[in-house]
């Protein structure tokens, strides 16, 4: 039986339009060449973007210098995975549709890189969800998107004190329980949660993104959420003493005025992230050691050096402390070995303490909650710490060491190290790590007699 022979394809010469002259044909060819050039540039840019996304995804699971910072962009939520899936589908469709056109190999590589990125992202998300389930936390799929998790502004922002020594005016951001202000003459005694913002003791305020997100969520649970500001370190003013003493004064203000906002100062807990977590732990342990005196020698003064009457009163008892990626050891924070973050981190620590641990070891010891925890032991309020295993800003080694001290001291605590999570994982209020913190915080509050 004779075999069929492949018939070679013949190229049909282009036939010029009868009314088209040489110059018109030249212009048309120029337009075609430019269109081909635009498609080629678009394909190149798309390939570069796919490479960047793939490197970010690989960096999230592998400790590759420079590339492993992708999680600092905020937690990769379900919406990011959905967007990546859409991009992958579009890239695959383009590669299939134009497989016979020039640049087909480039489009195929682009689709392959995006597929790999999507697979890595899905694998990380599944691993985190399995971890959450192992902690006894149910995960809201809608919450993972971060939709509706941005946090509203505080309902009120009264001035707590104008501090002459730090040259700063400190306010409190107040979120009413479920957004409802107390009725005139009515009585409502909601438990209070104090929030302390992060920022390396150098930046931030009551309206910090993570603070606002968590305060809004706590208010939705029925708590009176109060975000307190504290003096930030300046280039000419270290605030390692001022921040703590002014925070004590602000807590005394809460004890005196919480009733006006429908809060019960007898049921009070403190939460904080990063530097705010450090101050939350410091304050709780100092109180357990009997060292919180709002009218002591470090009490705030006005511009004339006179004691501020706002600091008169007593500090409510702190019943529980819940933190996210706290600075548990300022010296470890200063000595962060990260090749990129070490400089900025050490700079903030030096601004706060006035120098390095080598210069002022006694200062770093005095603001080290780990040392106090070893002394206080089980007399301290229960503590929750949720930290990302890939934290580049606050070394997780500090939290591991702190946990070991708490364990040895018999303190009531729970430490959770979340895989594939970095600093500011709660920038997406519905991220897996943030949902774990929320569920565990509610457990902590209920156990401390602050259930709703």
C-alpha positions in Angstrom: 0.0 0.0 0.0 1.6 3.3 -1.0 2.3 5.7 1.8 1.0 9.2 1.8 3.5 11.9 1.1 3.4 15.2 3.0 2.5 18.0 0.7 4.8 21.0 1.4 2.9 24.2 2.2 3.5 26.9 -0.4 3.8 30.4 0.6 1.3 32.5 -1.3 2.9 35.8 -2.2 1.3 38.8 -0.9 -0.9 40.5 -3.6 -0.9 44.2 -3.4 -4.2 46.0 -3.5 -4.9 47.3 -7.0 -5.2 50.9 -5.8 -2.3 50.6 -3.3 1.0 52.3 -4.3 4.5 51.5 -3.1 4.4 54.1 -0.3 1.0 52.8 1.0 2.4 49.2 1.1 5.5 50.5 2.9 3.3 52.2 5.6 1.2 49.1 6.0 4.2 46.9 6.5 5.5 49.4 9.0 2.3 49.2 11.0 2.5 45.4 10.9 6.1 45.5 12.1 5.2 47.8 14.9 2.2 45.6 15.9 4.5 42.6 16.0 7.0 44.6 18.1 4.3 45.6 20.6 3.2 42.0 21.0 6.8 40.9 21.5 7.4 43.5 24.1 4.2 42.6 25.9 5.3 38.9 25.9 8.7 39.9 27.3 7.1 42.0 30.1 4.6 39.3 30.9 7.5 36.8 31.2 9.4 39.1 33.5 6.4 39.5 35.7 5.8 35.8 35.8 9.5 35.3 36.8 9.1 37.9 39.6 5.9 36.2 40.9 7.6 32.8 40.8 10.7 34.0 42.6 8.5 35.6 45.3 6.6 32.3 45.7 9.8 30.3 45.9 11.2 32.8 48.4 8.3 32.2 50.7 9.2 28.5 51.1 13.0 28.6 50.8 15.5 30.7 52.8 17.0 32.4 49.8 18.7 35.7 50.6 16.8 38.7 49.3 14.0 36.5 47.8 12.7 35.3 51.2 11.0 38.6 52.0 7.8 38.1 50.0 5.7 37.4 53.1 6.6 40.9 54.4 4.2 42.2 51.7 1.4 41.1 54.0 -0.2 37.7 54.3 -1.0 36.1 50.9 -4.8 35.8 51.2 -7.3 33.8 49.2 -7.9 36.9 47.0 -4.2 36.9 46.0 -4.4 33.2 45.2 -7.6 33.8 43.1 -5.9 36.6 41.2 -2.9 34.4 40.6 -5.2 31.6 39.4 -6.8 34.1 37.0 -3.5 35.2 35.6 -2.4 31.6 35.2 -5.6 30.8 33.3 -5.2 33.8 31.0 -1.5 33.0 30.3 -2.3 29.4 29.5 -5.1 30.5 27.2 -2.8 32.9 25.3 -0.1 30.2 25.0 -2.6 27.7 23.6 -4.4 30.2 21.3 -1.2 31.6 19.8 0.9 28.4 19.8 1.7 28.8 16.1 2.7 32.4 16.2 6.2 33.8 16.9 7.0 33.9 20.7 5.0 30.8 21.4 7.8 29.3 23.6 8.0 32.5 25.6 4.3 32.4 26.3 4.5 28.8 27.3 7.3 29.5 29.8 5.2 32.3 31.2 2.2 30.0 31.8 4.5 27.4 33.3 6.0 29.8 35.8 2.6 31.1 36.9 1.4 27.5 37.3 4.4 26.8 39.5 3.7 30.0 41.6 0.0 29.0 42.0 1.0 25.5 43.1 3.5 26.8 45.7 1.0 29.3 47.0 -1.7 26.7 47.3 0.7 24.3 49.1 1.6 27.0 51.6 -2.0 27.9 52.3 -3.0 24.3 52.8 0.0 23.8 55.2 -1.1 26.8 57.2 -4.7 25.7 57.4 -3.7 22.2 58.5 -1.5 23.9 61.2 -4.5 26.0 62.3 -6.7 22.9 62.6 -4.0 21.3 64.7 -4.3 24.3 67.1 -8.0 23.7 67.3 -8.8 26.8 65.2 -11.5 26.7 62.5 -10.7 28.9 59.5 -13.2 31.2 57.8 -12.7 30.9 54.1 -14.3 34.3 53.5 -12.0 35.7 56.2 -9.0 34.6 54.3 -9.8 37.1 51.5 -9.3 40.0 53.9 -12.5 41.5 52.6 -14.1 43.7 55.2 -11.0 43.3 57.4 -9.5 46.8 57.0 -10.8 48.2 60.3 -12.7 51.4 60.8 -11.4 54.5 62.4 -11.9 55.0 66.2 -15.2 56.4 67.4 -13.4 58.9 69.6 -9.8 60.1 70.1 -9.5 62.1 73.4 -6.3 63.6 74.5 -4.8 61.6 77.4 -1.9 63.9 78.2 0.3 66.6 76.6 3.7 65.5 77.7 6.3 68.2 78.0 9.3 65.9 78.5 8.7 63.9 75.3 7.3 67.0 73.4 4.3 64.8 72.3 0.6 64.9 72.7 -0.7 61.4 73.4 -4.2 60.4 72.5 -6.4 57.3 72.9 -8.3 55.8 70.1 -11.6 54.4 71.4 -13.8 51.8 69.6 -17.2 51.4 71.3 -18.5 47.8 71.7 -20.2 46.9 68.4 -20.0 50.6 67.5 -22.6 51.7 70.0 -21.8 54.6 72.2 -23.2 54.3 75.8 -26.5 55.9 76.3 -26.7 59.1 78.4 -27.2 58.1 82.0 -27.1 54.4 81.0 -24.8 51.8 82.6 -22.9 49.4 80.5 -19.7 47.9 81.8 -18.0 46.1 78.9 -14.6 44.5 79.5 -11.7 46.6 78.2 -8.9 45.6 75.8 -6.0 48.0 75.6 -4.1 48.0 72.3 -0.5 49.1 72.0 0.8 49.7 68.4 4.1 48.5 66.9 6.6 50.5 64.9 9.9 49.8 66.6 9.2 52.4 69.3 9.9 55.0 66.5 6.7 55.2 64.4 3.0 54.5 64.7 0.0 55.8 66.6 -3.5 54.7 67.7 -4.5 54.4 64.0 -1.8 51.9 63.0 -3.2 49.5 60.4 -2.8 46.4 62.5 -4.0 48.2 65.6 -7.1 49.5 63.8 -7.9 46.1 62.3 -7.8 44.3 65.6 -9.5 47.1 67.6 -12.4 47.1 65.2 -12.6 43.3 65.4 -12.5 43.4 69.3 -15.2 46.0 69.4 -17.3 43.8 67.1 -16.9 41.0 69.7 -18.4 43.4 72.4 -15.2 44.8 74.0 -14.4 48.4 74.6 -11.2 48.7 72.6 -8.8 51.5 73.6 -5.6 52.0 71.6 -3.1 54.0 73.7 -0.3 56.1 72.3 3.1 56.3 73.9 6.1 58.6 73.4 8.0 57.7 70.2 11.8 57.9 70.2 13.3 60.9 68.5 16.7 61.5 67.0 17.6 63.6 70.0 15.4 61.8 72.6 15.6 58.1 73.5 12.3 57.1 75.2 13.2 53.8 76.9 12.1 55.3 80.2 9.5 57.8 79.0 7.4 55.3 77.0 6.9 53.0 80.0 6.2 55.8 82.5 3.7 57.6 80.2 2.0 54.3 79.4 1.5 53.8 83.1 -0.1 57.3 83.3 -2.3 56.5 80.3 -3.5 53.3 82.0 -4.4 55.3 85.1 -6.4 57.6 82.8 -8.3 54.5 81.5 -9.0 53.5 85.1 -10.4 56.9 85.8 -12.4 57.5 82.6 -13.3 54.1 81.2 -16.8 54.3 82.8 -17.6 57.3 80.7 -17.2 55.1 77.6 -19.1 52.2 79.0 -16.1 50.2 80.1 -15.3 48.2 83.3 -11.7 48.9 84.4 -12.0 45.9 86.7 -11.9 43.6 83.6 -8.9 44.8 81.5 -6.5 43.0 79.2 -3.6 44.3 77.0 -2.7 43.3 73.5 0.2 44.6 71.4 2.2 43.8 68.2 5.9 44.1 67.8 7.2 47.0 70.0 3.6 47.3 71.4 3.9 43.6 72.4 7.1 44.4 74.2 5.5 47.2 76.1 2.4 45.0 76.9 4.7 42.4 78.4 6.8 44.9 80.2 3.8 46.6 81.8 2.2 43.4 82.9 5.4 42.1 84.5 6.2 45.4 86.1 2.7 45.4 87.7 3.2 41.9 88.9 6.4 43.0 90.5 4.7 46.0 92.1 6.4 48.6 90.0 3.6 50.6 88.4 3.3 54.0 90.1 1.7 56.7 87.9 2.8 59.4 90.5 6.4 58.1 90.9 9.6 60.0 90.1 9.3 59.4 86.3 5.8 60.8 86.2 5.0 63.0 83.2 5.4 66.8 83.6 4.2 69.8 81.6 6.5 72.3 79.8 7.2 74.0 83.2 8.2 70.8 84.8 5.0 70.5 86.9 3.5 67.2 87.6 0.5 66.5 85.4 -2.8 65.8 87.3 -3.8 63.4 84.6 -1.4 60.9 86.1 -3.1 60.7 89.4 -5.0 57.5 90.1 -4.3 53.8 90.1 -3.6 51.5 87.2 -6.2 48.8 86.7 -5.1 45.2 87.1 -4.0 43.6 83.9 -5.8 40.2 83.6 -4.3 38.9 80.4 -1.8 39.8 77.7 -2.1 38.7 74.0 0.7 39.6 71.6 1.7 39.2 68.0 5.4 38.9 67.1 6.5 40.8 70.2 10.0 42.0 71.0 10.6 39.7 73.9 14.3 40.5 74.1 15.5 44.0 73.0 19.1 42.9 72.8 18.2 40.0 70.4 16.1 42.5 68.4 19.1 44.8 68.1 21.4 42.0 67.1 19.0 40.8 64.3 21.3 38.8 61.9 19.1 39.4 58.9 21.2 40.7 56.0 18.7 43.4 54.9 16.6 44.2 58.1 19.5 44.2 60.5 20.4 47.8 59.8 17.0 49.4 60.2 16.1 47.2 63.2 19.3 48.0 65.1 18.8 51.6 64.3 15.4 51.7 65.9 16.7 49.8 69.0 19.5 52.3 69.4 17.2 55.3 69.0 14.9 53.8 71.7 17.7 52.9 74.2 20.1 55.7 73.3 22.7 53.3 72.0 23.6 49.6 71.5 23.5 46.8 74.1 27.3 47.0 74.2 27.1 50.7 75.2 24.2 50.5 77.6 23.8 46.9 78.8 22.0 48.0 82.0 19.4 49.8 79.9 18.6 46.8 77.8 18.4 44.6 80.9 16.0 47.0 82.5 13.6 46.8 79.5 13.9 43.1 79.0 10.6 41.3 79.8 12.3 37.9 79.7 14.3 38.7 82.8 11.2 39.8 84.7 9.2 36.8 83.5 11.8 34.5 85.2 11.2 36.3 88.5 7.5 36.7 88.3 6.7 33.2 87.2 3.1 32.1 87.8 2.2 35.3 89.5 2.0 37.0 86.1 -1.2 37.2 84.1 -1.6 34.6 81.3 0.2 35.4 78.1 -0.5 34.5 74.5 2.2 34.9 71.8 1.6 34.3 68.1 4.8 34.7 66.0 5.6 34.0 62.4 8.3 31.4 61.8 9.8 33.4 59.0 9.8 36.8 60.8 12.6 38.9 59.4 12.1 41.9 61.6 11.7 40.5 65.1 13.8 37.3 65.3 11.6 34.3 66.3 14.6 33.1 68.4 13.7 35.7 71.0 10.2 34.3 71.3 11.5 30.7 71.6 13.9 31.8 74.4 11.1 33.7 76.1 8.8 30.6 75.9 11.5 28.4 77.5 11.8 30.9 80.4 8.0 31.0 80.9 7.9 27.2 80.8 10.7 26.9 83.4 9.0 29.5 85.6 5.7 27.8 85.6 3.9 30.8 84.0 0.5 30.5 82.4 1.2 31.0 78.7 0.7 29.7 75.2 3.3 30.3 72.4 2.3 29.5 68.8 4.9 29.7 65.9 3.0 29.8 62.6 4.7 28.3 59.6 5.1 30.4 56.4 4.2 33.6 58.3 6.4 36.8 58.6 6.1 40.0 60.4 2.8 42.0 60.1 0.9 38.8 59.2 -2.2 40.6 60.5 -2.0 43.2 57.8 -4.6 40.9 56.4 -6.9 40.7 59.3 -8.3 37.4 58.0 -5.0 35.6 57.3 -4.6 32.2 58.8 -2.1 33.4 61.4 -4.4 36.3 62.4 -7.4 34.0 62.7 -5.4 31.8 65.0 -4.5 34.8 67.1 -8.1 35.9 67.3 -9.5 32.5 68.3 -6.8 32.0 70.9 -7.3 35.6 72.2 -11.0 35.0 72.8 -10.1 31.8 74.7 -7.6 33.8 76.7 -10.1 36.5 77.6 -12.8 34.1 78.5 -10.4 32.2 80.7 -9.4 35.4 82.5 -13.0 36.2 83.3 -13.5 38.6 80.4 -15.9 36.7 78.3 -18.8 38.5 76.6 
